[in-house]
Amino acid sequence: MRVPGYQAGRYFELVKEPDALADALTRLPGNKLLLIAFVDARSGDGYARKYRVLFIDGRLYPVHLAISAEWKVHYFSSDMAERADHRDEERRFLSDMPATLVRRWSSLSRRSDAR
């Protein structure tokens, strides 16, 4: 559940069980909510990735990659500062976004085919 108009994960709750709904509602302001189906998109390593890209004048520009063990991924709350391997992955994304995304998509496709 997400309250519209807020950024950086503020007033954004993952409700896993129907019994937790009433409690989550007490933490959210206002009377409007966006209800979004949760899709667990973590990679095989258990980490979620958020690729930030700007679209300017018909071109895509990579901004950053945040990798986190948490479902709600933000650069400021990820563990990028502590993990050199994650910073290396971000560096590859920033230097060659198309190749990075193709590799990532290919590995995810192979993983889902195996299920």
C-alpha positions as CSV (number, residue, x, y, z in Angstrom):
1,M,0.0,0.0,0.0
2,R,1.3,3.4,-0.9
3,V,0.0,6.9,-0.1
4,P,0.2,9.0,-3.2
5,G,2.3,12.1,-3.2
6,Y,5.2,10.9,-1.1
7,Q,8.7,9.8,-2.2
8,A,11.7,7.9,-0.9
9,G,9.6,5.0,0.5
10,R,7.7,7.3,2.9
11,Y,4.2,5.8,3.6
12,F,4.8,2.7,1.6
13,E,4.0,-0.5,3.3
14,L,4.2,-4.2,2.3
15,V,1.3,-6.0,3.8
16,K,1.9,-9.8,3.5
17,E,-1.2,-11.1,5.3
18,P,-4.8,-9.9,5.5
19,D,-4.6,-9.8,9.3
20,A,-1.9,-7.1,9.1
21,L,-4.0,-4.7,7.0
22,A,-5.7,-2.9,9.9
23,D,-2.4,-2.3,11.6
24,A,-0.7,-1.0,8.4
25,L,-3.6,1.4,7.9
26,T,-3.0,3.1,11.2
27,R,0.5,4.1,10.0
28,L,-0.7,5.7,6.8
29,P,-2.0,9.2,6.6
30,G,-4.9,10.5,4.5
31,N,-7.8,8.6,3.0
32,K,-6.4,7.7,-0.4
33,L,-4.2,4.7,-1.1
34,L,-2.6,3.1,-4.1
35,L,-2.8,-0.7,-3.9
36,I,-0.1,-2.4,-5.8
37,A,0.4,-6.2,-6.3
38,F,3.8,-7.2,-4.9
39,V,6.0,-9.0,-7.3
40,D,9.1,-10.5,-5.7
41,A,11.7,-9.6,-8.3
42,R,14.8,-10.5,-6.4
43,S,17.6,-12.1,-8.4
44,G,18.9,-15.6,-7.7
45,D,21.4,-14.1,-5.2
46,G,18.5,-12.9,-3.0
47,Y,19.0,-9.2,-3.7
48,A,16.6,-6.7,-5.3
49,R,18.0,-4.2,-7.9
50,K,16.7,-0.8,-8.8
51,Y,18.1,0.6,-12.0
52,R,17.6,4.4,-12.2
53,V,17.6,5.8,-15.8
54,L,16.8,9.2,-17.2
55,F,15.1,9.6,-20.5
56,I,16.2,12.9,-22.1
57,D,15.6,14.0,-25.7
58,G,14.9,10.4,-26.8
59,R,18.0,9.0,-25.2
60,L,18.4,6.8,-22.0
61,Y,21.1,7.8,-19.5
62,P,22.0,5.5,-16.5
63,V,22.0,7.3,-13.2
64,H,22.7,4.6,-10.6
65,L,22.0,1.1,-9.5
66,A,20.9,0.3,-6.0
67,I,21.2,-3.3,-4.7
68,S,19.5,-4.3,-1.5
69,A,18.3,-7.3,0.5
70,E,15.2,-5.3,1.3
71,W,12.1,-5.3,-0.9
72,K,11.9,-1.5,-0.9
73,V,15.1,-0.4,-2.7
74,H,16.4,3.1,-2.4
75,Y,20.0,4.1,-3.0
76,F,20.3,5.9,0.4
77,S,19.2,2.8,2.3
78,S,20.9,0.1,0.2
79,D,24.2,-1.4,1.2
80,M,26.1,0.0,-1.7
81,A,28.6,1.8,0.6
82,E,29.5,-1.5,2.4
83,R,29.6,-3.8,-0.6
84,A,32.5,-3.4,-3.1
85,D,30.9,-6.2,-5.4
86,H,27.7,-4.1,-5.6
87,R,29.6,-1.0,-6.5
88,D,31.4,-3.0,-9.2
89,E,28.1,-4.1,-10.6
90,E,26.9,-0.5,-10.5
91,R,30.1,0.7,-12.3
92,R,29.5,-1.9,-15.1
93,F,25.9,-0.6,-15.4
94,L,27.0,3.0,-15.6
95,S,29.7,2.2,-18.2
96,D,27.6,-0.1,-20.4
97,M,23.9,0.0,-19.5
98,P,22.7,-2.0,-22.6
99,A,25.1,-4.9,-22.0
100,T,24.3,-5.0,-18.3
101,L,20.6,-5.1,-18.7
102,V,20.8,-7.7,-21.5
103,R,23.0,-9.9,-19.2
104,R,20.6,-9.4,-16.3
105,W,17.5,-10.2,-18.4
106,S,19.1,-13.3,-19.9
107,S,20.0,-14.7,-16.5
108,L,16.5,-14.0,-15.2
109,S,14.9,-15.6,-18.2
110,R,17.0,-18.7,-17.8
111,R,16.1,-18.8,-14.1
112,S,12.3,-18.6,-14.8
113,D,12.5,-21.2,-17.5
114,A,14.0,-23.6,-15.0
115,R,11.0,-23.4,-12.6
